[in-house]
Amino acid sequence: MGWNRDSLPTKVLSFFLSVVLAVGLVPLPALAEAVDEMVSATTDPIATEEPATTEEPAAEPTTTEEPTSTEPAAEPTAAEPVAEPVATEDPAADMPAFEGEQVVDGVRVSVAAEAGTFPAGARLRVSKATQAQERQAGEAVGEVRDEGVTVAESHTFDVEVLDANDTPVQPTEGHKVEVSFTQAEVADKNLQTQVYHVTEDAATGELAAQNLEATTQPTPETGDSTTVVVQTDGFSLYTVEFTYNKKQYVMPGDTQVPLSTVLAAVGLTGEVSAAKVSNSQLFSASNETGEWVVTVHQAFGTTEWLKVTINDVTYQIAVTDSETQTVSYVERHWDEVQKKVVAESKTREAKLFPTNSTTIPGGWYVAEGSIQVNSRVSITGDTHLSTVMQVFG
C-alpha cells in the first residue's frame, strides 16, 4: 500500500514529531528508529478477514399466483338451507291392488285393478239392474248392436266399487280396470258373446252403450273358456249378451227331414233337448224313435218358426216351404224417347231363397230379413234375389 499523507496514522506521526522536536525530549537516533517503526506499521497492508461464506438456502419452488381480478370481490352469500327429504308414502299402502267378485243371476262378476286405482278398504258391489234400467239399457244397446242377429240371452248388471264409507268411487285417472263375467254360455260355439258398457249422458240424461272389445279366457276352476274379459275406466251398467245370426230354412212341401239336417243347414251344433213349432197344423217336430224329425203336413206361404233348445239355450229358426210369393219391385231403365232413366213398379212371383240348397237354378227369389248361407252355392241361369220394393240381380 503507498504512502498517504492524509491518512490517520500519518497525521498522528506528524503531530508527534512536531511535539518532540519542539520540546527536544527525545534524542535524534531514537526518534529516527521510532519513526521507522511507525512508518513501517502504517505502510504494511491491513490484514482483512475473508468474509465467511454461508450456504444459501435452496430456492423453494415458486408458485404462480393467479392474476387477481380488479373487480371487487363478491360478498359471501348465505348458504341456502338444505331441504330435508320428504317422507313419501307408499301408494300400495293407501291404494293397494284390488280384487273382488260376486255372483248375481247365475253370472260371476269379477273386478281386478292394480295398486293406485282404488283406496284401501274398497269393496265390490254388483246388483241386477232394475226393470227400468234393463229396458233403458236394452234400447241403448239396440242402437249399436249388429244387424241380423238374434239375442238368445241377456244380463244387465249395476257394477260399483265402494270406499270404506260405502261411497261409490271411480278408478283414478290413468288406471284401467279389468272386469270379467263367467258363465257357461261363453264357451258355447253356437253363440257370440258381447259386453256393452252403458253410461248416462250428462247433458241429455239418456243412456248410451259402447260395445267393448272382449277376450275369452279359461276359467281356473274348470279350464273351460267360460270367462269373458273387458277393460274399462269407469263403472255403471254393464250388459252381457249372447247372440246368434238369424236362421232360416226352406222346407220342401209334404215331406219329412231329420232335425239334424235343419240344424246343419243353419249352423247349429249340439244335442237338442226340446223343439217347438209355431203352427203344428202346417208342420211339426217330434222325437218318437230317438231322433228328432220335422214333418210338413201341408204347403204354406207364410213364414213360421221352429224353436230348438240346445245346452239350455233356445234358438229360433224361420221356416218356410217352397211355395212362391208375390213380391213388388221397382225396375229402372233408360227411355230413348224421354232421354232419361224411368222407374216402373212391377210384381213378380218369387220363391223364398233356399238357404239349405247348394244349387240354385235360375229364377226369382225373395229373402225375408237377413239370410245366412253356410256352404258353397252354385247358381245357374238368370237369377234375381229381391226384398220388398228392392231388386238385387
Salt bridges, closest charged atoms under 4 A:
ASP105 OD2 - LYS128 NZ 3.75
ASP105 OD2 - HIS155 ND1 3.10
GLU114 OE2 - HIS175 ND1 2.93
GLU139 OE2 - ARG135 NH1 3.83
GLU153 OE2 - HIS155 NE2 2.76
GLU160 OE1 - ARG125 NH2 2.82
ASP166 OD1 - ARG123 NH2 3.16
GLU221 OE2 - ARG108 NH1 3.01
GLU241 OE2 - ARG145 NH2 2.60
GLU331 OE1 - LYS346 NZ 2.61
GLU336 OE1 - LYS339 NZ 3.13
ASP382 OD2 - HIS384 NE2 3.28
